[in-house]
Amino acid sequence: MPPILQTENLTHIYSVGTPFERTAIRAVDFCAQKGEFLGLIGHTGSGKSTLIQHLNGLLRPTSGTVLFDGRDIHESKQETRNVRFQVGLVFQYPEYQLFEETVYRDIAFGPRNMGLDETEIDARVREAAALVGFKEKHLDRSPFALSGGQKRRAAIAGVMAMRPSVLILDEPTAGLDPRGRDEIIHNIRTFRKETDATVIMVTHSMEEIARAVDRVVVMNDGEIAMSGTRNEVFARGEELHGMGLDVPEITRIVMRLRSLGLDLPPDLFTIDQAAKAILSLKGGRD
């Protein structure tokens, strides 16, 4: 099956021809398959944000191509506009972009820009609100009266309401407390399950990568340094460390226990997984 989203030899240079010229990404061949949950990681300045802003046409390549369902997203202005509804991008701290009088109106903003009728807009608002755990009482509130986590969920719901085929989120849990982070990850996973959309999540949290994604793409110095399953990527811990990254803490513990002779599987990425595996070993000895 061809990728739903793909870049070919993608390069972007900022401030071309000036003393501030800087190559942010170079010759990047990236792809995302329909329905997969992909994690995009890399240290600050590795090119992650530049890459994702190409995926729905916010940035034009200096060279190379971006394809959505096999078509160049810049082949026409209409194609670029259509792709921006199909590839939804949630920026970091999206709650700062809330501006309407009510949560309902904020969530409805995207669908209304699509030119949908009011009946369809209403259906999409309520669907997206349910996906992020909002009840009817939340919709009439001012978004500025919500808690920090609720504001984040309202902003994400506004993108979900456009029913994108691809949902891209840039550090969606940044700045939230543990409960807020868990809620956001749960909402994203629910959206993916209910819609079969492709999800691309940029994050610095290796624990979130371990819990949520199917595949990991690692960027370093404007290029893709590695790509694979969580197990394949986390097995290259020394290389990750050299890029300013690390494996989840529980994975390091499991690796140490394995080195001491415990017969634990290598693909344990969460505390719950590790606890069950260790308890099963204890039960086997009893």
Disulfide bonds with the S-S distance in Angstrom:
none
